[in-house]
Amino acid sequence: MKILAILANIALLILVAYILYEQGMPNGEEWMLFIPMTAAPILNMVALFANTEDSWLALYFRRKALEEKKKIEDLKDS
């Protein structure tokens, strides 16, 4: 199911790229459709790849949390 979701997101991004190629950048109210059509599949792909414990996104957030804890400990020590 995960592979199917990834393929569907890639297909939607390809469709958006094709529409941009054929019709150019959106005008006026077309932005209201363009933003979700590009943001949703990108966010879905990030969520699908960040599902595992060893994903780059999970490691990034873990590192940031550890850096903040170290800063707090350094402030307490000084």
C-alpha positions in Angstrom: 0.0 0.0 0.0 2.9 2.3 0.8 4.3 1.8 -2.7 1.0 2.5 -4.3 0.7 5.8 -2.3 4.2 6.8 -3.4 3.4 6.1 -7.0 0.1 8.1 -6.8 2.0 11.1 -5.3 4.6 10.9 -8.0 1.9 10.7 -10.7 0.2 13.8 -9.3 3.4 15.7 -9.3 4.1 14.7 -12.9 0.6 15.8 -13.8 1.2 19.2 -12.1 4.5 19.6 -14.0 2.8 18.7 -17.3 0.0 21.3 -16.6 2.6 23.9 -15.8 4.5 23.1 -19.0 1.3 23.3 -21.2 -0.5 26.2 -19.6 2.2 28.1 -17.7 2.0 29.5 -14.2 -1.5 29.9 -12.7 -3.3 33.2 -12.6 -5.7 34.7 -10.1 -7.8 32.0 -8.4 -6.0 29.2 -10.0 -3.4 29.5 -7.2 -6.1 28.1 -4.8 -5.8 24.8 -6.7 -2.1 24.9 -7.6 -0.9 25.2 -4.0 -2.7 22.1 -2.6 -2.0 20.1 -5.8 1.7 20.6 -5.1 1.9 20.7 -1.4 -0.2 17.7 -0.6 1.8 15.1 -2.5 5.1 16.5 -1.2 3.9 16.4 2.4 2.6 12.9 1.9 5.9 11.7 0.5 7.7 13.2 3.5 5.3 11.5 5.9 5.6 8.2 4.1 9.4 8.3 4.2 9.5 9.6 7.8 7.5 6.6 9.1 10.5 4.6 10.1 12.7 5.2 13.2 15.9 5.6 11.1 14.6 8.1 8.6 16.5 11.2 7.9 13.6 13.3 9.2 13.3 11.4 12.5 17.1 11.6 13.0 17.0 15.4 12.2 14.4 16.1 14.9 16.1 13.8 17.4 19.4 15.7 16.8 17.6 19.1 17.2 16.0 17.9 20.5 19.4 16.8 21.8 21.0 20.1 20.8 18.3 22.0 22.7 18.8 19.8 25.8 22.6 20.5 25.7 22.0 24.3 25.4 19.7 24.1 28.5 22.3 22.1 30.4 25.0 24.6 29.4 22.8 27.5 30.6 22.2 25.8 33.9 25.9 25.2 34.4 26.9 28.8 33.8 
